[in-house]
């Protein structure tokens, strides 16, 4: 899984430090470090927040994907979470 690389790359692209991102998200800097070092799994809620703060899609953060995002607008929250959990297992 390349999520740690995706978060770090997107953060650095925005010229943000781990501290900057932690402050914006209202979390301890160790949370950001753990995500980037792949020590803890990110929640769907936090992933969505990250996409806003980093101007990146969840595909970019989770998979390092630069393809256009998949339109999930017709899915329920439960369906989106199922997809997210499935992708974390790949």
PEZIRA-V796287 format. One record per residue. RES is the residue in one letter. D_LAST is the distance of its C-alpha to the last C-alpha in Angstrom with 1 decimal. Layout:
RES,D_LAST / RES,D_LAST
This chain:
X,7.4 / X,10.6 / X,11.7 / X,14.7 / X,15.8 / X,15.6 / X,17.7 / X,20.1 / X,20.6 / X,21.3 / X,23.5 / X,25.4 / X,25.8 / X,27.6 / X,29.6 / X,28.7 / X,28.7 / X,26.5 / X,29.7 / X,30.2 / X,26.8 / X,27.3 / X,30.8 / X,29.7 / X,27.1 / X,29.5 / X,27.4 / X,28.1 / X,27.2 / X,25.4 / X,22.8 / X,22.1 / X,22.2 / X,19.7 / X,17.1 / X,17.8 / X,17.8 / X,14.5 / X,16.7 / X,16.1 / X,13.6 / X,15.0 / X,16.3 / X,16.2 / X,19.9 / X,19.7 / X,17.1 / X,19.6 / X,22.4 / X,20.8 / X,20.5 / X,24.3 / X,25.4 / X,23.5 / X,24.1 / X,20.6 / X,18.1 / X,15.0 / X,13.2 / X,15.2 / X,14.5 / X,10.7 / X,10.0 / X,13.4 / X,14.2 / X,17.9 / X,18.1 / X,20.0 / X,18.3 / X,17.5 / X,20.4 / X,19.3 / X,23.0 / X,23.6 / X,21.0 / X,21.8 / X,20.5 / X,19.0 / X,17.2 / X,15.8 / X,14.7 / X,12.9 / X,11.0 / X,10.3 / X,9.2 / X,6.8 / X,5.3 / X,5.6 / X,3.8 / X,0.0
